[in-house]
Amino acid sequence: MRKTFFQILPLVIVVVGGGLFFHGRPGVSEQKKDDSLKNVQVMTDLTREQLEDFMSDVVDYLGVEKCTFCHVRDKSSDENKHKVKARKYMKMVKELNNTVFKDEKPEEKITCFTCHRGEKEVQNKPKE
């Protein structure tokens, strides 16, 4: 029996040690969300790549040079007033496309460009 115990001991150490090492560690599907996406509130249904593509389009739609028009160094921060305002309008656009324009082809849905026309300020404001 003594010989069998010492033959099995290395296996027990590996199994127990491995269990302790991996205990509580997240699996691939449970991994912590990317910190750079921790404050996404509107486009939550997009993958990271889709979100990056969308934000690249927003830069074009608004005619701005960089992401810094809306974002500060910590992209999750709401410090910049442009980001807070843009979020409200993105919610509006998403809601309109999901309701009023839900049956339209993708190219017929509205975007930031619908009103901004490649400019920082809205270009087709109603006349007062």
C-alpha angles and dihedrals in degrees: 000000000000091000092050091050092055091046091053096041096082090052091050091049092051094047096044094040092048091049091052092046095051098035110120095004111132120246121230093272093044098048118134113272115258107270091224088065097045096109100042104134107161112031094045093139093064127093118236090261093048091048091051090050091048093050090049088055090049089056088056095042091054096039092232123146101224146012087255090083086080104010134065122205091283099057091198091063121104091205095115113078091211091062093051091049093044090053090057091051092045089055089051093049092047092049093048092048091048094049119016095029098029094119095046125105113259092254090055096054120099126259137175086275090064089076105015100049091199095311132112092235125055108267102198104049116161112260114252 
